[in-house]
């Protein structure tokens, strides 16, 4: 990876440090984005978190979404010209989304608001970041090349639990100077999610199924990133460096901060929230990035109250927030109706703990070492108290998740996907007096099999009726749409049956298999 350190920043420019204290010097935004992962395995965070006044926050409502995003990026002091930030945001958030609001808010009642983050090209919240990150990645790489700090191309290597993969492929396909390889757990994603990935167009893309679960994919990718000999081999043989489009990359996380700042402004502008009043936020989360983005928005000055962490049966995050112990030493991996949350190793929790410890890199390095070696760690009492001050957490089992889908349809005529259903129930369980913003992370049609089960009273994991089981994911979605009043299905999902399958390889999930697959892709 490229690691050209910067010892000083121009006035107003923010630099980035790492969570484990391994980098010799902080780096600017452009280098943090192209590096992806910091030296020593840590994650980049900004040296300073910008502060916004309430007037600055609510004033964003007068701007279209792309300009709201540009304003937040400028507040972070990134090392690109203002006019280029504007241009990149216009390309990120335009007619590639099917709603001009980009992420509209639907209010189910006076105090329950659903932030729809799935209006992008792949119908998942990952589009909010992965239509943006490739634009800034390419601009950052170009800036570094012009400065003489970069003389190679990049391989973006992505582990996905379902949605990140297609969003990253869509964002990076045919990008100059970049190739992208995506790994997903074979048999561990929905039929629609799999078809979205394996039918991807583009000359610079590759997709592999992996024998194992998402944690196998993610751990293998992270180990490949931290293998210095492999990095040298890629540079020497292919003039390529690894980088990441997962939320370990700060450039993936930052666009997510934007939509929480924007949503507060939007609710105030719509008269649904009084300026300065607290808004609770409930997020279905597996890798912790989406809810961490809400925490950063709160740290910037957005009046966010409680951050509600919604877990499925893989409730490692809920257990951590409620006990202070993160323990996967004897925890089974559960397959659930919400597969994008089927994660046991939540990478972005590292950033959150770094912030809550007062940026104690030594503590973070120790806890991450314990997690790697012992599969568990426990935070100190002061850090746990800070976790509890900001967060509440609960989990929802598989059958309840499906019951919630039917409940929300009956009560509000609103069809939830299984991930958002988990958050809907947790918001009900944990809410106080504040209104709640629920992050809706995917369109229901990405998970038609489990939506069908929900609507027909079938248990999670129960076989579908024979005539339904024979349907493709697209055909099943058409059936559900008819049964629920003719609901629209996004064009990108409705057409998948007509797309040719380009990728069928399945590899082992160990790091050596992943490295060899990546190297083989570069020789193609």
N, C-alpha and C positions, 0 to 999 in steps of 0.2 A: 504494500500500500504506500501511497505517497504520504510523507510526513515531513513537510518543510515547515519548521517551527518559526513562529513570529514572536519576537520579544516585545515589540511595542505596537500599539494600534494608533492610527490617526484619530484625532479628536472626534468623538461621537461613535467610533467603531467599537463593536463588542467583540471580545475574543472568547475562545472556548477552551475549557479545561476538562480533564477527565475524572471520572468518579473513583479511580483507584490510585491516582497520584503517580502514574507511570510516565506521563509525557514530560519531556524536558522543559517545554515552554508551551504556553497557550497558542492556539492557531485561530485564524479568522474563519468566518462562516464558510467560505468557499472550500477551505481545506477540510473542515469538519464534515461537509457534505460528501466530498469525493472520497475521503478516507472511510466513512461509514463507521467503523469501529476504531477506537483509539488504541494506541500502543499499550500492550499489557492486558488487553481484553476489556478495558473500561469503556464507559459510554461518555460521549461529549455532553456537556451542559454549558450554558453561557456564563461568563464571569459575573455578569449582572443581569438581573431580571428587571426589565423596564417597568416604570410605574405610569399608569394612565389615570387621569382624573375622571370623576364621574361624568363631567361634561364631555370629555374626549370620548368616553365609551358610548354614551347615548347619542352623541353626534354622528357616530358611524352609520346610524340608521338612514341618514339622508343620502348615503352613497350606495351605488350598486355593489354587489358582493366582491367583485374583483378589486375594487378600490378600497373596500374595508380590509381585505387581506393585505394589500400593498401598504396600507397605513400601519398595520400591526408589524409587518416585516421591517418597515423603516424604524419603528420604535425599538426594535431589537438591534439596530445599528449594524446591519449586514454590509459586507464590503462589496456591494454592487451599486452602480449609479441609480438614483431614484427613478430616472426615466426607464431604465432597463427593468427595474422591479415592476413598474406599471405595465410595461409591455409583456413581461412574462406572466403576470397575473391575468391580463386580458386573454392570453392564450390558454391559461389553465382553467378559467371559469367563464365559459361562453356557451356556444350552442352545442358543445359536447355534453351539456346537461339538459335534461328534458323539462326543467322548470327554471324560469328566469330568476327566481329567488335563490337558485342553486341548492339551498338546504331549507326548504320551507318548514314552518312550524304549524302543526295541526293541534288544536286545543280540544281535548275530549270533554273537559268541563272547566270551570273557572280556575282551578288550581292544578290541572294536569295537562301538560303541554308535551307534545311529541315532536322531537327534532328529527326530521326525515333526512337522513344522510345518504340516501340511496338513489338519488336522481342522476347519477353519473353513468358513464357508458357500460359499467359492469354490474350496476344495480346493488352496490355494496358501499358501506361507508369508507372503505379504503380508497375509493375514487377521489374523495375530498383531498387526500394527501398525494395520491399517486397520479393525478393529473397535473399536480404542481411540482412534486419532487423532480421528475425528469427534466422539466424546464430549467429549474435552478441547478440541477446537476450538470447539465450541458453547459449552461452559462458559467458555472464555477470552473469546470474543466477548461473552457476556452480562456477564461481570465488567467488561470494558472499557466496555460501554455504560452500565452502572450507575455507573461512575466518570466518565462524561462524556467518555471518551477515544475514543469510536467512534460514528459517526453514519451508517454505510453498511452494505451487505450485501457478500457475497463471491462471486467466481467462482473456483472451484477448477479450475485448468487442469493437466491431467495428461498427460504423455507416458508411454507404456507399451511395453515389449517383449513384453507378453503377459499377465502376471499382475497387475501393479499396477492396471491399468485397471479390471478387473472388481471387484477388491477395494475400490477407491476408490468405484466406483459403488455397490456394495452398502452401503458404510459411510455414504455421504453422501446416498443417495436420500431424498427427501422431508424432508430436514433444513431447519429454519426458517432463513431468512436466508442460504441458501447455494444456489448453482447449481454444477453440476460438468460440465465438458467433458473428454472423454478422446480422445486422438489415438493411433492405433496404426499401424504400418507395414502398408499394404495388401499382402496376400500374404506377410507376414513373421511371422505367428503361426499357431498350429495351428487346425484347423477348430473344435475345441472352444473354444479361447480366443476366437476371433472370435464364435462364436455366444453365448458367455457375455456378451460386451459388447453386441452389437447387439440382443439380446433383453431388455436390462435394463428393468425397470419403474421407475416413479417419474416425477413431474411436473417435476422440476428437473434432468434429466439430458440429455446430448447426447454422441454418439459420432461421430467422423470417422475414416475410413481416410485414410492419408497416402501419397502417391506418394513412395517412398523407403524408407530404413531407419530403425531406431530413433534413430540419432544425428541424422538429419534432424529427427525429431519433437522430440527433447530439445533440440537446439540452437535450433530455432525457438521453442520454449516459453521457454527461458531468455532469448532475445533479446527476446521480448515482455515478459517480466518486467522487463527492464532498460531498457525504452523509457519514459522519463518522460512523453513527450507522449501515448503510448497510455494510460498510467495516468491522466493528467489527463482524457483523453477519456472513459474509463469512469466516472470519478467525476462529471464534469460532466453527462454525458448519461444515465447509468444509476444513479448513486449506488452504484457497485459498485467494489470493489478486488480485484485479483488475489491469490490465495494458492495454495499448492502442497500436494499430498498425496504428491508424490514424496519420496524419502529425502533430498532437499535440505532438507526441513522437519525440524527437530529433533524435532518431535512424532511423526514417522514413525520416527525412529531409536531413540528412547528405549524404546519397548515391546520392541524387539529386544534391547536390553541385558538386559532382564528375563529372557528365556528362557535366556540363558547363565548368569546367576546362579542361576536356578531349577534348571537341569539339573545343575549341580555339586552342589547340595544334594540333589537327587533321587538321583543316583548314589551318594552317600555313604549316604543313608538306605536304599537298596536293598542295601547291602553290596557294591557293585560297585567302590567306590573308597574308599580310606582317606582320612579327613579330613586335608587338608594336602598330599596327594599331587598331583602335577601331572597335568593332563588336557590333551592336545593337542586342537585343534579344527580340522576341515577343512570349508571352506565353498566351494560352487560360487558363483562371484561374477562379476558383470559390472559393476555400478555401485559396488561396494565397500562398500555400506552394511551388508550382513549380516555381513561379516567385521570391519568397523570396530566394530560393536556388541560383538563378542567382545573386541576390543582394549579397549574401554571397561570391560567387565566385568573384564578382567585388571587394568586400571589401578585399579579400585575395590578390588582385593584378592582376587579369585577366583583360585585357584592354577591358572591356565592356562599351559601351556608354549608350544609352538610353534603359531603360527597358520598353517595351511596354506591357501594361496590356490589354488583349483582353477580353471583356465581351460579353455575349449574351444579350437577352432582360432583364435578371435579372442583371441590370447594376449597382448594388450598388457599386462595386469597381471602376468602371469607374467614376461614379458620385463623389465618395469620392476623388479620385485622382485629379479630375478637380475642386472640390469646397472646400475640407477640412472638409466637413460634411458627417458623416456616418449616414444615416437615413433610418430605416426600419419601422418607426412608422405607416406609411400609405402606404406602398409599397406592391403591390400585388405580389404574387409568380406566375411566368409565367412558364408554361410547354413549353419546347423548343426542337428542334431537337438535341440539345447538352446537354443531361440530366446530365452528370457528372459535368456540370457547373451550374446547377440549384440550387444555394445556395445563401442565403441572409446573413447568419452569417458566415463571413470568419475568421476562427479561427487564422490563421497564421498572419493576419494583426497585431495582438497583438505583436508578436515578432518584426515585422518590425518597429512599432512605438516605441517600447522599444529602438531599436538601434538608430533611428533617433532623439529621445529626449535626447541622451547622457545617455541612460539607467536610465531614471527617473521612478522608480517603482511606486512612488506615483501618478504621472500623469497617468500611465497605469491603475492602480487600479481604479482611479476615472473615467476614460473613460469607462472601462469595466463595472463598476457599473452603469454608465449612460445608457450604451447600454442594460443592463439587466433590469433596472427599467423603463427607458423612451424610450427605443428602438431607441436611437440616441445619438450621441456625436459629438462634434466639436473640432478639435485640435487647438492649439494656432498658431499664425502667423509664428513663427520661425519653428515649426515642419512642417507646411504646405509648407513653402519655401523649406525645405529639401526634402519633398515628390516630389515636382515639379522639383527639381534639378536632381533627379534620374529617375523619372517615367513620362511616357505619357500614356494616356488611351483613348480608344474609344470602341464603342459597335456596334454590328451587329444584325439586327432584323432577325426573323425566315426565312422570304422569301429570304432575301439577302443571308443568310447562304447557303441555297440550291442552289441559283443561282451561288455562288462561286464554289461549287463542279463541276457543269457543265462547268464553265469557265476554271477552272484549268485543267480539263480533255481535253477540246478542245485545249487549248493553249500549254499544256506541256505533254499531255498523262499521267497525274499523277492523281490518284484517291484519294481524300481527304476524311477523315471522317468529320462529322459535326463540331467537336470541332476544328480540325486543320483548317477547312474552316473559322471559325471565326477569328483565328489568321492570316490566309493568307490575309484576307481583311483588318484587322486592320494594318498589316504591310504595305500594300499598302497605306493606308490612312495616316499613321504617318511617314513613312520613310523619311530620309534625304539623306545625301551623303554616310553614312556608309553602308556597307553590313549588311544584316539582317539574323539572325539565327531564324527560326521558329520552335518552339517546337511542334512536331507532336505527339499527345498523345494517339492515338488509331488507330488500323487497321480499314479500312472502313467497314469490314464485321461484326463488332460489332453493326452496326447501319444501316442494310440493308434496312429497311423500308424507312428511310429518304434519303438514297442514291438513292434508286429507284425513290422517288418523285423528287429528284434533276435532275436525268438523263432524266426523262419524263416530266419535266416542270410542275409538280403539286405543288400547294401551300403547305406550311407547314400546317400540320393538316388535309389536304384533304384526304378523304377516298381513299384507294388503289382500283384499279379495282377489281371486284369480284373474278376473277380467280387468281389474285395476292394475294388478302387478304386471300385466303384459304391456301396459302403456309405457311409452317413453316419458321422460321428464317433461317434455314440451306438451305431449298429449294429456298428461295428468294435470298440468297447469290449466289447459283449456277446459278440462272437466270442472276443476275447482272454480274457475272464473264463471262458468255457466251456473253452477250451483249457488254462487254467492251474488248473483245479480248482474253478471256481465262485466266484471272488473277488468280493467286494462292490464295487459301483460307487456312489459317493456320489450321493444322490438329486438334488442340484443339477446334476450332469453327466448323469445318466441321462435326465432329462426335457427336455433342450434341443431335441430335434426337434419337440416339441409347442408350443414357445414361438414367438409371432409375432415376425418381424424388424421392429424399429422404426426402425433407422438404416442407411442405405445410402450416404450421401454420402462421396465421396472427394475430397480437396483436395490441392493442391500443398504441399510441405514447407517453402517459404520463409516467412520471418517475416511478410511482408505478407499472405499467404494465411491464415495461422493467426490473425492479428489480425482480419482481416475476418470469418472464420468465427466467432470468439469474439464479436465485436460483434453479428453477425447473430443468434446464439443469444440474446443478451440482449434483442433486440427481439421475440422470439417470443411 
